[in-house]
């Protein structure tokens, strides 16, 4: 099951206001609602990690390609790292069952490529 929250705009100001507690998160296209990546970890730290400039620009870099757009994130807290890993595993399995493949950037991440948003 996807995270049932509204998208927050992916920018430094928003990310810095988020808790740095364990949870799962989705990064996606606000306009279409398409989920591009499902991740887990300490929310604030993990979201900042995906931006090569720490979220200063409204720019997403995916596999070396710069894309400017309205990207967003949403998250849910799990309390512990173990629960976050388990929840992410279940979310990825459900996404694959529903759509036939992993989210676009999870496919690249599983191949060892570094993913920036």
Backbone bond lengths (Angstrom), bond angles and torsions (degrees), N, CA, C in turn:
res aa  C-N    CA-C-N  psi(-1)  N-CA   C-N-CA  omega(-1)  CA-C   N-CA-C  phi
1 X - - - 1.437 - - 1.526 109.18 -
2 X 1.304 115.27 131.89 1.455 121.94 178.38 1.532 110.15 -68.57
3 X 1.306 116.06 164.64 1.463 121.31 177.63 1.526 107.95 -73.84
4 X 1.312 116.43 126.46 1.469 120.16 -175.26 1.525 111.54 -97.43
5 X 1.323 114.92 62.85 1.458 122.71 175.88 1.522 107.71 -130.02
6 X 1.313 115.77 160.95 1.461 119.84 174.21 1.524 108.82 -73.48
7 X 1.328 115.61 153.56 1.450 121.18 177.34 1.530 109.71 -70.96
8 X 1.315 117.09 139.99 1.462 123.65 169.24 1.518 106.47 -104.04
9 X 1.314 117.59 140.66 1.463 120.82 -179.90 1.526 110.21 -63.19
10 X 1.322 115.60 134.31 1.465 121.49 -178.10 1.522 109.10 -77.78
11 X 1.327 115.90 96.14 1.459 120.56 175.06 1.525 108.63 -149.78
12 X 1.305 115.10 162.32 1.468 121.43 -174.83 1.528 112.13 -58.90
13 X 1.324 116.64 -44.77 1.467 120.62 -177.83 1.526 111.04 -58.10
14 X 1.305 116.85 -46.80 1.460 120.31 179.64 1.517 112.78 -66.19
15 X 1.313 115.62 -43.89 1.458 120.40 -177.69 1.532 111.08 -63.74
16 X 1.325 116.86 -41.02 1.467 119.99 -178.80 1.528 112.61 -65.31
17 X 1.326 116.84 -19.68 1.468 119.66 179.12 1.526 112.58 -86.96
18 X 1.315 117.30 -5.62 1.466 121.13 -177.83 1.530 110.68 -83.49
19 X 1.334 116.56 156.35 1.470 119.76 178.68 1.527 110.94 -70.59
20 X 1.299 116.39 152.38 1.457 120.18 175.05 1.522 108.48 -103.57
21 X 1.320 114.41 55.03 1.462 123.31 179.33 1.524 107.96 -113.32
22 X 1.325 115.87 159.51 1.467 120.22 -177.82 1.522 112.12 -67.53
23 X 1.321 113.25 140.94 1.454 119.82 177.64 1.519 110.33 -175.87
24 X 1.316 114.58 -171.58 1.460 122.42 175.40 1.517 107.64 -115.43
25 X 1.333 115.83 155.02 1.455 120.11 -179.91 1.520 110.06 -146.19
26 X 1.318 114.32 157.08 1.451 122.15 174.07 1.519 107.38 -122.88
27 X 1.314 116.60 141.70 1.450 122.72 171.09 1.520 105.84 -116.69
28 X 1.325 115.76 132.74 1.454 118.00 -176.79 1.514 113.35 -157.54
29 X 1.315 114.52 -176.41 1.454 123.83 179.28 1.523 107.72 -87.84
30 X 1.322 117.37 116.27 1.461 120.98 -177.19 1.529 110.96 -61.50
31 X 1.323 116.71 -40.93 1.460 120.81 -175.42 1.526 112.66 -64.22
32 X 1.325 116.65 -45.90 1.465 119.97 -176.17 1.525 113.22 -96.37
33 X 1.325 116.74 -19.46 1.461 120.34 -176.33 1.519 113.17 81.18
34 X 1.338 117.08 5.31 1.465 120.84 -179.01 1.524 110.83 -68.53
35 X 1.312 116.76 127.77 1.460 122.45 177.08 1.520 108.02 -83.05
36 X 1.333 116.03 124.25 1.463 121.38 -179.46 1.521 112.59 -100.05
37 X 1.331 116.51 -27.18 1.456 120.03 -176.81 1.519 109.68 -154.72
38 X 1.320 116.05 140.49 1.461 123.06 173.46 1.521 106.37 -119.77
39 X 1.332 116.19 124.84 1.457 120.56 -177.31 1.516 112.15 -134.73
40 X 1.319 115.25 175.52 1.463 121.33 177.66 1.509 109.16 -145.46
41 X 1.323 115.40 157.50 1.449 121.66 178.72 1.509 109.96 144.07
42 X 1.320 116.26 -164.26 1.460 120.51 174.09 1.528 106.18 -74.20
43 X 1.309 116.62 119.73 1.460 122.40 -166.99 1.527 113.16 -52.10
44 X 1.311 118.96 -59.21 1.477 120.76 -176.20 1.524 110.86 -58.78
45 X 1.316 117.03 -50.02 1.470 121.36 -178.40 1.521 111.36 -60.82
46 X 1.312 116.56 -44.13 1.463 120.66 -177.71 1.527 111.22 -64.87
47 X 1.329 117.26 -44.02 1.465 119.84 -179.79 1.525 111.45 -65.14
48 X 1.322 118.14 -40.91 1.469 120.41 177.69 1.522 111.26 -65.92
49 X 1.317 117.29 -32.62 1.457 121.97 -179.44 1.530 111.78 -61.84
50 X 1.318 117.66 -29.07 1.466 121.11 -176.58 1.518 113.53 -77.69
51 X 1.307 118.17 -9.39 1.460 120.97 -177.88 1.519 109.78 -109.60
52 X 1.335 118.28 121.11 1.460 119.30 -177.32 1.524 112.86 -61.53
53 X 1.334 117.45 -24.23 1.470 119.68 179.26 1.524 111.89 -108.68
54 X 1.317 116.93 17.67 1.458 120.45 178.18 1.518 113.79 72.43
55 X 1.334 117.50 21.18 1.458 121.11 176.50 1.519 114.64 85.69
56 X 1.337 118.40 16.44 1.462 120.52 -178.17 1.531 112.74 -71.40
57 X 1.327 118.21 -33.32 1.461 121.19 -176.45 1.524 110.06 -110.80
58 X 1.324 115.08 157.42 1.468 120.49 173.27 1.523 106.88 -85.10
59 X 1.310 115.52 63.68 1.450 120.85 -176.58 1.512 108.78 -137.72
60 X 1.298 115.07 139.56 1.450 121.19 179.74 1.515 107.64 -119.98
61 X 1.302 116.91 132.42 1.453 120.77 177.12 1.522 107.83 -115.30
62 X 1.307 115.75 112.93 1.457 121.15 -179.22 1.519 108.20 -116.96
63 X 1.307 116.55 115.20 1.464 123.50 179.66 1.524 110.42 50.76
64 X 1.327 116.26 48.85 1.453 120.81 174.82 1.518 115.48 79.01
65 X 1.321 118.62 -0.32 1.452 121.68 179.58 1.513 109.33 -106.79
66 X 1.323 116.75 124.74 1.464 120.04 178.89 1.519 109.72 -83.79
67 X 1.300 115.05 132.96 1.457 121.93 179.14 1.514 106.89 -132.12
68 X 1.317 117.24 127.54 1.452 120.43 176.47 1.520 106.97 -103.27
69 X 1.316 116.21 130.56 1.452 119.05 -178.81 1.506 111.08 -176.74
70 X 1.301 114.83 -175.58 1.454 120.93 179.86 1.525 109.54 -94.68
71 X 1.305 115.41 88.64 1.448 120.88 178.27 1.515 109.20 -96.97
72 X 1.300 114.84 149.28 1.449 119.80 -177.70 1.511 111.63 -139.19
73 X 1.310 113.78 175.70 1.455 120.81 177.92 1.517 108.37 -142.38
74 X 1.301 114.54 157.58 1.462 122.07 171.17 1.522 106.42 -148.62
75 X 1.314 115.92 155.24 1.458 118.36 -174.70 1.521 110.24 -150.00
76 X 1.325 113.56 165.77 1.466 120.50 169.47 1.524 107.06 -140.27
77 X 1.304 115.27 139.04 1.463 120.95 179.95 1.519 109.84 -81.45
78 X 1.325 115.92 143.66 1.466 120.84 179.97 1.521 112.18 -116.19
79 X 1.323 117.32 -19.12 1.458 120.58 179.74 1.513 114.26 97.71
80 X 1.324 117.65 -46.06 1.465 120.19 -178.59 1.518 110.57 -130.99
81 X 1.318 114.69 159.80 1.471 120.70 178.38 1.529 110.64 -63.11
82 X 1.328 116.54 -41.45 1.458 120.68 -178.51 1.533 111.23 -62.62
83 X 1.340 116.23 -43.54 1.467 119.74 178.41 1.525 111.02 -65.30
84 X 1.335 117.28 -35.91 1.465 121.14 178.33 1.530 110.23 -65.00
85 X 1.314 117.31 -45.13 1.467 120.89 178.89 1.532 110.90 -61.55
86 X 1.324 116.18 -43.38 1.464 120.99 -179.99 1.535 110.38 -64.09
87 X 1.323 116.88 -45.03 1.471 121.10 -179.71 1.524 110.63 -63.38
88 X 1.335 117.51 -42.76 1.469 120.79 178.50 1.526 110.49 -61.81
89 X 1.321 116.50 -44.70 1.467 120.57 178.49 1.535 110.48 -56.19
90 X 1.322 116.52 -45.61 1.464 120.87 -179.94 1.528 111.84 -66.58
91 X 1.330 116.88 -39.61 1.466 120.38 178.86 1.533 110.83 -64.19
92 X 1.331 116.87 -42.80 1.465 120.11 178.83 1.528 111.14 -64.48
93 X 1.330 116.83 -41.60 1.463 120.76 179.29 1.526 110.68 -62.79
94 X 1.321 116.60 -42.68 1.463 120.47 179.31 1.531 111.30 -66.99
95 X 1.323 116.99 -40.65 1.464 120.89 178.62 1.531 109.65 -60.97
96 X 1.325 116.00 -46.13 1.471 120.46 -179.11 1.526 111.05 -63.91
97 X 1.321 116.68 -40.14 1.460 120.35 178.53 1.527 110.94 -64.37
98 X 1.325 116.62 -39.84 1.466 121.35 -177.91 1.525 112.17 -74.54
99 X 1.337 117.65 -43.89 1.464 121.10 -171.36 1.528 114.08 -108.69
100 X 1.316 118.38 -5.78 1.462 120.95 176.76 1.520 114.61 86.85
101 X 1.311 117.86 -5.10 1.462 121.27 177.31 1.522 108.81 -158.54
102 X 1.316 115.72 169.87 1.465 120.86 176.20 1.527 109.31 -75.26
103 X 1.340 117.81 162.33 1.467 119.14 172.68 1.533 109.37 -54.63
104 X 1.322 116.12 149.27 1.472 122.02 -172.49 1.526 113.27 -48.41
105 X 1.308 117.59 -48.42 1.467 119.30 -175.86 1.515 113.20 -79.41
106 X 1.318 118.79 -21.51 1.466 120.11 172.49 1.529 109.74 -69.52
107 X 1.330 117.70 -31.27 1.456 120.61 176.52 1.521 110.30 -62.41
108 X 1.336 116.27 -45.23 1.464 120.80 179.82 1.518 110.92 -69.19
109 X 1.335 116.72 -39.50 1.466 120.70 -178.39 1.521 110.84 -63.24
110 X 1.331 117.11 -35.29 1.465 119.05 -179.25 1.521 111.54 -71.42
111 X 1.346 116.91 -15.85 1.459 119.77 177.45 1.528 111.42 -89.32
112 X 1.359 116.58 0.02 1.453 120.30 176.73 1.519 113.96 95.29
113 X 1.348 118.16 -2.69 1.467 120.31 178.89 1.520 109.27 -74.74
114 X 1.330 116.25 146.37 1.461 121.07 178.20 1.530 108.75 -80.97
115 X 1.311 116.73 130.67 1.454 122.24 -176.49 1.516 109.25 -109.26
116 X 1.335 116.92 124.61 1.466 121.36 173.88 1.504 109.45 -115.43
117 X 1.324 115.93 143.78 1.458 121.83 173.97 1.493 108.38 -119.61
